[in-house]
Amino acid sequence: MTNKKILITGGAGFIGSNLCDHFLGKNYKVVCLDNFATGHRKNIEKHLSNPNFKLIEGDIRNLSDCQTAVEGADYILHQAALGSVPRSIKDPATSNDVNVGGFLNMLLAARDAGVKRFVYAASSSTYGDSESLPKVEDVIGKPLSPYAVTKYVNELYADVFGKTYGIETIGLRYFNVFGRRQDPNGAYAAVIPKFVMQFMKHESPVINGDGNFSRDFTYIDNVVLMNELAMTTDNPDAVNTVYNTAFGDRTTLNDLIGYLKEFLSGHDAAIADVDVVHGPNRAGDIPHSLASIDKAKSLLGYNPQYSIKQGLEEAVGWYWENLK
């Protein structure tokens, strides 16, 4: 497998750059396609001199960029997207252009280039207004945001391309991924790096609602593992479907704050005394999210290595070293 070439779209982003690190470390050839809209050149800078790495600065909204990037690729790990529910509510058109139009361009390029397998970042937002817990792959509700609509459409397109053109696709429904290199800055920063940075500055983080909403927070190394399993599986029953990509446990925002204070106060004792502020609930947010990972365990042999606490300890250490 290590002579194979992988195209990682969004490879300069949080998840994408971790995938680049992992597969270059296993001697794969890696092509990164990124327009740096949300990714950062610093995330991949160390690879620019690696003969097994190639950076293509381009946009998935341009079919020609996609076609250039897929040339000679055996596998695609498609991470490029505009994340964030609030961003999609503010600007649904751009989220649709990138997440739906760009996704279709990548599928077309993959089909025409004869790529063996197309593994893509799906989303737990697809579960929408379904109240059942834990979330099981074949039971979904109606989407609650434009972002959720775009990620559900990705699954529909992947399914149709599998049936119509014979391309192997696997969707990974990411559940609240966190870890090293997740950007704490910007209007749409994810909650964990944002809270960490605020605590490090002795600023009070704002929790949306009473803090009892819960999420299946998933450490980046579990996500990298799922991508590798999805890309390399030779189980014919494991392809042309979607999988929850999570740890399989849920944590309230109040508990999350407690863990962050615990680990951060080991670096700065004053953080233990920083208060939090409660604001209104956020539009488009679901109250609770918890994944069943039984399907991934059964068909892919998935065994997540990091719990929320183990992942947070690692992530806090990284943030303290790199962002203080």
C-alpha positions as a Markdown table, in Angstrom:
| # | Residue | x | y | z |
|---|---|---|---|---|
| 1 | Met | 0.0 | 0.0 | 0.0 |
| 2 | Thr | 2.8 | 2.4 | 0.8 |
| 3 | Asn | 3.6 | 3.0 | -2.9 |
| 4 | Lys | 0.1 | 4.3 | -3.4 |
| 5 | Lys | -0.8 | 7.9 | -4.0 |
| 6 | Ile | -3.4 | 9.7 | -1.8 |
| 7 | Leu | -5.1 | 13.0 | -2.7 |
| 8 | Ile | -6.1 | 14.8 | 0.5 |
| 9 | Thr | -8.4 | 17.7 | -0.2 |
| 10 | Gly | -8.3 | 20.4 | 2.5 |
| 11 | Gly | -4.9 | 19.0 | 3.4 |
| 12 | Ala | -3.7 | 22.2 | 5.0 |
| 13 | Gly | -6.7 | 22.2 | 7.4 |
| 14 | Phe | -7.0 | 20.8 | 10.9 |
| 15 | Ile | -8.1 | 17.2 | 10.0 |
| 16 | Gly | -6.4 | 17.2 | 6.6 |
| 17 | Ser | -3.0 | 18.2 | 7.8 |
| 18 | Asn | -3.1 | 15.5 | 10.5 |
| 19 | Leu | -3.9 | 13.0 | 7.7 |
| 20 | Cys | -1.0 | 14.3 | 5.7 |
| 21 | Asp | 1.4 | 13.8 | 8.7 |
| 22 | His | 0.1 | 10.2 | 9.2 |
| 23 | Phe | 0.3 | 8.9 | 5.7 |
| 24 | Leu | 3.6 | 10.6 | 4.9 |
| 25 | Gly | 4.9 | 8.9 | 8.0 |
| 26 | Lys | 3.8 | 5.6 | 6.4 |
| 27 | Asn | 5.6 | 6.4 | 3.2 |
| 28 | Tyr | 2.6 | 7.0 | 1.0 |
| 29 | Lys | 2.8 | 9.6 | -1.7 |
| 30 | Val | 0.5 | 12.5 | -0.7 |
| 31 | Val | -1.0 | 15.3 | -2.8 |
| 32 | Cys | -2.6 | 18.1 | -0.9 |
| 33 | Leu | -5.2 | 20.3 | -2.6 |
| 34 | Asp | -6.1 | 23.4 | -0.6 |
| 35 | Asn | -7.2 | 27.0 | -1.3 |
| 36 | Phe | -6.2 | 28.2 | 2.2 |
| 37 | Ala | -9.7 | 29.6 | 2.8 |
| 38 | Thr | -9.7 | 27.9 | 6.3 |
| 39 | Gly | -6.5 | 25.9 | 6.2 |
| 40 | His | -3.0 | 27.3 | 7.0 |
| 41 | Arg | 0.2 | 26.9 | 5.1 |
| 42 | Lys | 2.1 | 26.5 | 8.4 |
| 43 | Asn | 0.2 | 23.2 | 9.0 |
| 44 | Ile | 2.0 | 21.6 | 6.0 |
| 45 | Glu | 5.2 | 23.7 | 5.7 |
| 46 | Lys | 7.4 | 20.9 | 7.1 |
| 47 | His | 6.4 | 18.6 | 4.3 |
| 48 | Leu | 7.2 | 20.9 | 1.4 |
| 49 | Ser | 10.7 | 19.5 | 1.0 |
| 50 | Asn | 9.5 | 15.9 | 1.2 |
| 51 | Pro | 9.7 | 14.3 | -2.3 |
| 52 | Asn | 6.6 | 12.2 | -1.4 |
| 53 | Phe | 4.5 | 15.4 | -0.8 |
| 54 | Lys | 3.0 | 17.7 | -3.4 |
| 55 | Leu | 1.0 | 20.8 | -2.7 |
| 56 | Ile | -1.6 | 22.1 | -5.3 |
| 57 | Glu | -3.0 | 25.4 | -4.4 |
| 58 | Gly | -6.5 | 25.2 | -5.9 |
| 59 | Asp | -10.2 | 25.3 | -5.3 |
| 60 | Ile | -12.6 | 22.4 | -5.4 |
| 61 | Arg | -15.2 | 24.7 | -7.0 |
| 62 | Asn | -13.0 | 24.6 | -10.1 |
| 63 | Leu | -13.4 | 21.3 | -11.9 |
| 64 | Ser | -10.0 | 21.7 | -13.6 |
| 65 | Asp | -8.3 | 22.0 | -10.2 |
| 66 | Cys | -9.9 | 18.8 | -9.1 |
| 67 | Gln | -8.9 | 17.0 | -12.3 |
| 68 | Thr | -5.3 | 18.2 | -11.9 |
| 69 | Ala | -5.1 | 17.1 | -8.3 |
| 70 | Val | -6.6 | 13.6 | -8.9 |
| 71 | Glu | -4.1 | 12.7 | -11.6 |
| 72 | Gly | -2.5 | 9.3 | -10.7 |
| 73 | Ala | -4.2 | 9.1 | -7.3 |
| 74 | Asp | -5.3 | 5.7 | -6.0 |
| 75 | Tyr | -7.3 | 7.1 | -3.1 |
| 76 | Ile | -9.0 | 10.4 | -2.2 |
| 77 | Leu | -9.6 | 11.5 | 1.3 |
| 78 | His | -11.9 | 14.4 | 0.8 |
| 79 | Gln | -11.8 | 16.8 | 3.7 |
| 80 | Ala | -12.3 | 20.2 | 1.9 |
| 81 | Ala | -15.5 | 21.9 | 3.0 |
| 82 | Leu | -16.8 | 25.0 | 4.7 |
| 83 | Gly | -17.7 | 23.8 | 8.2 |
| 84 | Ser | -19.8 | 25.6 | 10.9 |
| 85 | Val | -23.5 | 25.7 | 11.3 |
| 86 | Pro | -23.6 | 29.5 | 12.1 |
| 87 | Arg | -21.5 | 30.2 | 9.0 |
| 88 | Ser | -24.0 | 28.3 | 6.8 |
| 89 | Ile | -26.9 | 30.2 | 8.4 |
| 90 | Lys | -25.2 | 33.5 | 7.7 |
| 91 | Asp | -24.1 | 32.6 | 4.1 |
| 92 | Pro | -25.9 | 29.5 | 2.8 |
| 93 | Ala | -24.9 | 30.1 | -0.8 |
| 94 | Thr | -21.2 | 29.9 | -0.3 |
| 95 | Ser | -21.5 | 26.8 | 1.9 |
| 96 | Asn | -23.6 | 25.2 | -0.8 |
| 97 | Asp | -21.1 | 26.1 | -3.6 |
| 98 | Val | -18.2 | 24.6 | -1.7 |
| 99 | Asn | -19.8 | 21.7 | 0.1 |
| 100 | Val | -22.2 | 20.5 | -2.7 |
| 101 | Gly | -20.7 | 22.0 | -5.9 |
| 102 | Gly | -17.1 | 21.3 | -4.9 |
| 103 | Phe | -18.1 | 17.8 | -3.7 |
| 104 | Leu | -19.7 | 17.0 | -7.0 |
| 105 | Asn | -16.6 | 18.2 | -8.9 |
| 106 | Met | -14.4 | 15.9 | -6.8 |
| 107 | Leu | -16.7 | 12.9 | -7.5 |
| 108 | Leu | -16.6 | 13.7 | -11.2 |
| 109 | Ala | -12.8 | 14.0 | -11.2 |
| 110 | Ala | -12.5 | 10.8 | -9.2 |
| 111 | Arg | -14.8 | 8.9 | -11.5 |
| 112 | Asp | -13.0 | 10.0 | -14.7 |
| 113 | Ala | -9.5 | 9.3 | -13.2 |
| 114 | Gly | -10.5 | 5.8 | -12.2 |
| 115 | Val | -9.7 | 6.4 | -8.5 |
| 116 | Lys | -10.1 | 3.2 | -6.5 |
| 117 | Arg | -11.9 | 4.7 | -3.5 |
| 118 | Phe | -13.3 | 8.0 | -2.4 |
| 119 | Val | -13.5 | 8.5 | 1.4 |
| 120 | Tyr | -15.2 | 11.7 | 2.4 |
| 121 | Ala | -15.9 | 13.8 | 5.5 |
| 122 | Ala | -19.6 | 13.5 | 6.3 |
| 123 | Ser | -21.1 | 15.0 | 9.4 |
| 124 | Ser | -23.2 | 14.1 | 12.5 |
| 125 | Ser | -25.3 | 17.2 | 11.6 |
| 126 | Thr | -27.0 | 14.8 | 9.1 |
| 127 | Tyr | -29.0 | 13.4 | 12.1 |
| 128 | Gly | -30.9 | 16.7 | 12.2 |
| 129 | Asp | -34.0 | 16.7 | 14.4 |
| 130 | Ser | -33.9 | 12.9 | 15.1 |
| 131 | Glu | -34.1 | 12.6 | 18.9 |
| 132 | Ser | -33.0 | 9.0 | 19.1 |
| 133 | Leu | -29.8 | 8.2 | 21.0 |
| 134 | Pro | -27.4 | 6.8 | 20.3 |
| 135 | Lys | -27.3 | 7.9 | 16.7 |
| 136 | Val | -27.4 | 4.9 | 14.3 |
| 137 | Glu | -26.4 | 5.3 | 10.7 |
| 138 | Asp | -29.7 | 4.4 | 9.1 |
| 139 | Val | -31.9 | 6.5 | 11.3 |
| 140 | Ile | -31.7 | 10.2 | 10.5 |
| 141 | Gly | -34.1 | 13.2 | 10.8 |
| 142 | Lys | -34.5 | 16.4 | 8.9 |
| 143 | Pro | -31.5 | 18.8 | 8.7 |
| 144 | Leu | -31.6 | 21.8 | 11.0 |
| 145 | Ser | -29.2 | 24.1 | 9.1 |
| 146 | Pro | -27.9 | 24.8 | 5.5 |
| 147 | Tyr | -24.6 | 23.1 | 6.5 |
| 148 | Ala | -26.5 | 19.9 | 7.5 |
| 149 | Val | -28.3 | 20.0 | 4.2 |
| 150 | Thr | -25.0 | 20.2 | 2.3 |
| 151 | Lys | -23.5 | 17.2 | 4.2 |
| 152 | Tyr | -26.6 | 15.1 | 3.6 |
| 153 | Val | -26.5 | 15.9 | -0.1 |
| 154 | Asn | -22.9 | 14.7 | -0.1 |
| 155 | Glu | -24.1 | 11.3 | 1.1 |
| 156 | Leu | -26.8 | 11.2 | -1.5 |
| 157 | Tyr | -24.4 | 12.0 | -4.3 |
| 158 | Ala | -21.9 | 9.5 | -3.1 |
| 159 | Asp | -24.5 | 6.8 | -3.0 |
| 160 | Val | -25.7 | 7.6 | -6.5 |
| 161 | Phe | -22.2 | 7.6 | -7.9 |
| 162 | Gly | -21.5 | 4.3 | -6.3 |
| 163 | Lys | -24.6 | 2.7 | -7.9 |
| 164 | Thr | -24.3 | 4.5 | -11.2 |
| 165 | Tyr | -20.6 | 4.6 | -12.0 |
| 166 | Gly | -19.2 | 1.8 | -9.8 |
| 167 | Ile | -16.9 | 4.1 | -7.7 |
| 168 | Glu | -16.3 | 2.9 | -4.2 |
| 169 | Thr | -17.3 | 5.6 | -1.6 |
| 170 | Ile | -17.2 | 5.7 | 2.2 |
| 171 | Gly | -18.6 | 8.6 | 4.2 |
| 172 | Leu | -17.4 | 9.3 | 7.7 |
| 173 | Arg | -19.9 | 11.2 | 9.9 |
| 174 | Tyr | -17.5 | 13.1 | 12.1 |
| 175 | Phe | -18.7 | 13.9 | 15.6 |
| 176 | Asn | -17.2 | 17.1 | 17.1 |
| 177 | Val | -13.6 | 16.4 | 16.2 |
| 178 | Phe | -10.9 | 18.2 | 18.3 |
| 179 | Gly | -7.1 | 18.1 | 18.8 |
| 180 | Arg | -3.8 | 19.6 | 17.7 |
| 181 | Arg | -3.9 | 22.3 | 15.1 |
| 182 | Gln | -7.6 | 23.0 | 15.4 |
| 183 | Asp | -7.8 | 26.8 | 14.9 |
| 184 | Pro | -8.9 | 28.7 | 18.0 |
| 185 | Asn | -9.3 | 32.0 | 16.1 |
| 186 | Gly | -12.0 | 33.4 | 13.9 |
| 187 | Ala | -15.8 | 33.9 | 14.2 |
| 188 | Tyr | -16.5 | 30.2 | 13.7 |
| 189 | Ala | -13.9 | 28.6 | 15.9 |
| 190 | Ala | -14.8 | 25.2 | 17.4 |
| 191 | Val | -15.7 | 25.2 | 21.0 |
| 192 | Ile | -12.7 | 23.4 | 22.5 |
| 193 | Pro | -9.8 | 25.4 | 21.1 |
| 194 | Lys | -11.8 | 28.6 | 21.6 |
| 195 | Phe | -12.4 | 27.8 | 25.3 |
| 196 | Val | -8.7 | 26.8 | 25.8 |
| 197 | Met | -7.5 | 30.1 | 24.4 |
| 198 | Gln | -9.9 | 32.0 | 26.5 |
| 199 | Phe | -8.8 | 30.2 | 29.7 |
| 200 | Met | -5.2 | 30.7 | 28.8 |
| 201 | Lys | -5.9 | 34.5 | 28.7 |
| 202 | His | -7.9 | 34.2 | 31.9 |
| 203 | Glu | -11.0 | 35.3 | 30.0 |
| 204 | Ser | -14.5 | 33.8 | 30.8 |
| 205 | Pro | -15.7 | 31.5 | 28.0 |
| 206 | Val | -19.4 | 31.8 | 27.0 |
| 207 | Ile | -21.4 | 28.6 | 27.0 |
| 208 | Asn | -24.5 | 28.6 | 24.8 |
| 209 | Gly | -27.4 | 27.7 | 27.1 |
| 210 | Asp | -27.2 | 26.1 | 30.5 |
| 211 | Gly | -24.3 | 23.8 | 29.6 |
| 212 | Asn | -26.3 | 20.6 | 29.7 |
| 213 | Phe | -26.2 | 20.1 | 25.9 |
| 214 | Ser | -23.9 | 17.1 | 25.2 |
| 215 | Arg | -21.7 | 16.0 | 22.4 |
| 216 | Asp | -19.6 | 13.0 | 21.4 |
| 217 | Phe | -16.3 | 14.8 | 21.4 |
| 218 | Thr | -13.8 | 12.8 | 19.2 |
| 219 | Tyr | -10.0 | 13.2 | 19.3 |
| 220 | Ile | -8.2 | 13.7 | 16.0 |
| 221 | Asp | -6.2 | 10.4 | 16.3 |
| 222 | Asn | -9.5 | 8.4 | 16.3 |
| 223 | Val | -10.5 | 10.2 | 13.1 |
| 224 | Val | -7.2 | 9.5 | 11.4 |
| 225 | Leu | -7.6 | 5.8 | 12.3 |
| 226 | Met | -11.1 | 5.8 | 10.8 |
| 227 | Asn | -9.8 | 7.3 | 7.6 |
| 228 | Glu | -7.1 | 4.7 | 7.3 |
| 229 | Leu | -9.5 | 1.9 | 8.0 |
| 230 | Ala | -12.0 | 3.2 | 5.4 |
| 231 | Met | -9.3 | 3.7 | 2.8 |
| 232 | Thr | -7.6 | 0.3 | 3.2 |
| 233 | Thr | -10.4 | -2.1 | 4.0 |
| 234 | Asp | -10.8 | -5.1 | 1.7 |
| 235 | Asn | -14.1 | -6.1 | 3.1 |
| 236 | Pro | -16.6 | -5.7 | 0.2 |
| 237 | Asp | -19.5 | -5.2 | 2.7 |
| 238 | Ala | -17.7 | -2.2 | 4.2 |
| 239 | Val | -17.8 | 0.1 | 1.1 |
| 240 | Asn | -20.5 | 2.3 | -0.4 |
| 241 | Thr | -21.9 | 3.3 | 3.0 |
| 242 | Val | -21.4 | 5.7 | 5.9 |
| 243 | Tyr | -20.0 | 5.3 | 9.4 |
| 244 | Asn | -20.2 | 7.3 | 12.6 |
| 245 | Thr | -16.7 | 8.5 | 13.4 |
| 246 | Ala | -16.7 | 9.1 | 17.1 |
| 247 | Phe | -15.6 | 7.7 | 20.5 |
| 248 | Gly | -19.1 | 6.6 | 21.5 |
| 249 | Asp | -19.6 | 8.5 | 24.7 |
| 250 | Arg | -21.1 | 11.9 | 25.4 |
| 251 | Thr | -19.9 | 14.8 | 27.5 |
| 252 | Thr | -21.9 | 17.9 | 28.5 |
| 253 | Leu | -20.4 | 21.3 | 28.0 |
| 254 | Asn | -20.3 | 21.8 | 31.8 |
| 255 | Asp | -18.2 | 18.6 | 32.1 |
| 256 | Leu | -16.0 | 19.7 | 29.2 |
| 257 | Ile | -15.3 | 23.0 | 31.0 |
| 258 | Gly | -14.4 | 21.0 | 34.1 |
| 259 | Tyr | -11.9 | 18.8 | 32.2 |
| 260 | Leu | -10.3 | 21.8 | 30.5 |
| 261 | Lys | -9.9 | 23.6 | 33.8 |
| 262 | Glu | -8.4 | 20.4 | 35.3 |
| 263 | Phe | -5.7 | 20.0 | 32.6 |
| 264 | Leu | -5.0 | 23.7 | 32.0 |
| 265 | Ser | -4.6 | 24.5 | 35.7 |
| 266 | Gly | -1.7 | 22.0 | 35.7 |
| 267 | His | 0.1 | 24.6 | 33.6 |
| 268 | Asp | -1.4 | 27.7 | 35.3 |
| 269 | Ala | -3.2 | 27.3 | 38.7 |
| 270 | Ala | -5.1 | 30.6 | 38.2 |
| 271 | Ile | -7.2 | 29.0 | 35.4 |
| 272 | Ala | -9.1 | 27.0 | 38.0 |
| 273 | Asp | -10.7 | 30.2 | 39.3 |
| 274 | Val | -11.8 | 31.6 | 35.9 |
| 275 | Asp | -15.6 | 31.7 | 35.7 |
| 276 | Val | -17.8 | 30.9 | 32.7 |
| 277 | Val | -20.6 | 32.9 | 31.3 |
| 278 | His | -23.9 | 31.4 | 30.0 |
| 279 | Gly | -25.5 | 32.9 | 26.9 |
| 280 | Pro | -28.6 | 32.0 | 24.8 |
| 281 | Asn | -28.8 | 28.7 | 22.9 |
| 282 | Arg | -27.5 | 28.9 | 19.4 |
| 283 | Ala | -29.7 | 28.6 | 16.3 |
| 284 | Gly | -29.5 | 25.3 | 14.6 |
| 285 | Asp | -27.9 | 23.4 | 17.5 |
| 286 | Ile | -29.2 | 20.0 | 18.6 |
| 287 | Pro | -29.4 | 19.4 | 22.3 |
| 288 | His | -27.6 | 16.0 | 22.4 |
| 289 | Ser | -25.4 | 14.0 | 20.2 |
| 290 | Leu | -24.0 | 10.5 | 20.8 |
| 291 | Ala | -22.8 | 8.0 | 18.2 |
| 292 | Ser | -23.2 | 4.3 | 18.0 |
| 293 | Ile | -19.9 | 3.0 | 16.7 |
| 294 | Asp | -21.0 | -0.6 | 16.4 |
| 295 | Lys | -21.1 | -0.5 | 12.6 |
| 296 | Ala | -17.5 | 0.8 | 12.3 |
| 297 | Lys | -16.4 | -1.8 | 14.9 |
| 298 | Ser | -18.1 | -4.6 | 13.0 |
| 299 | Leu | -17.2 | -3.8 | 9.4 |
| 300 | Leu | -14.0 | -1.9 | 9.7 |
| 301 | Gly | -12.5 | -3.2 | 12.9 |
| 302 | Tyr | -12.5 | 0.2 | 14.5 |
| 303 | Asn | -11.3 | 0.5 | 18.1 |
| 304 | Pro | -10.9 | 4.2 | 19.1 |
| 305 | Gln | -7.8 | 4.8 | 21.1 |
| 306 | Tyr | -8.6 | 8.1 | 22.8 |
| 307 | Ser | -11.4 | 8.9 | 25.2 |
| 308 | Ile | -12.5 | 12.5 | 25.7 |
| 309 | Lys | -10.3 | 13.0 | 28.7 |
| 310 | Gln | -7.2 | 11.3 | 27.1 |
| 311 | Gly | -7.7 | 13.4 | 24.0 |
| 312 | Leu | -8.2 | 16.7 | 25.9 |
| 313 | Glu | -5.0 | 16.1 | 27.9 |
| 314 | Glu | -3.1 | 15.6 | 24.7 |
| 315 | Ala | -4.8 | 18.6 | 23.0 |
| 316 | Val | -4.3 | 21.0 | 26.0 |
| 317 | Gly | -0.6 | 20.0 | 26.1 |
| 318 | Trp | -0.3 | 20.9 | 22.4 |
| 319 | Tyr | -2.1 | 24.2 | 22.7 |
| 320 | Trp | 0.0 | 25.2 | 25.7 |
| 321 | Glu | 3.3 | 24.4 | 23.9 |
| 322 | Asn | 2.3 | 26.0 | 20.5 |
| 323 | Leu | -0.1 | 28.8 | 21.3 |
| 324 | Lys | 0.8 | 30.3 | 24.7 |
